[in-house]
Amino acid sequence: MAGLKPGAPTPQSITVHGQSRVLEVGFSDGATFRIPFELMRIYSPSAEVQGHGPGQEVLQTGKRDVELVELEAVGNYAVQPTFSDGHNTGIYSWDLLYELGEKQAELWAAYERRLAEAGVDRDAPMIEKGGHACGSH
């Protein structure tokens, strides 16, 4: 399958838990992860979040209460969520979902470090930066 590492676990079940705001994904290797929507949103693989190269990442804030309003399959290798803040340009491969689930603690710690370094609160509203015209969002 395109976008997957050979032999990588594949989802056997995907459940959206709207009230607790988590995506539960059960994989073929027996692992099951409950991935918070906020974590998915702040680590979106989109150019809007990741930029177009190292050092161009955009720190996401104000996403604690983000909801997942739609989840579309992308072929047989990924899903594309639409979040309540309108963000819908990230395509989450099975590999990425596994990584988000498996490395949650590390990812949260890295996010908290980035917030501290930027002197920004997790719940602060996003500051819009103009001039980005890549056409990816």
ABEGO torsion letter per residue (X at the ends): XBGBBBGBBBBABBBBBAAAGBBBBBBAAGBBBBBBAAAAAAABABAAAAEAEBGABBBBBGAAABBBABBBBBEAABBBBBBAAGBAABBBBAAAAAAAAAAAAAAAAAAAAAAAAAGBBAABBBBBBBGBAAGAX
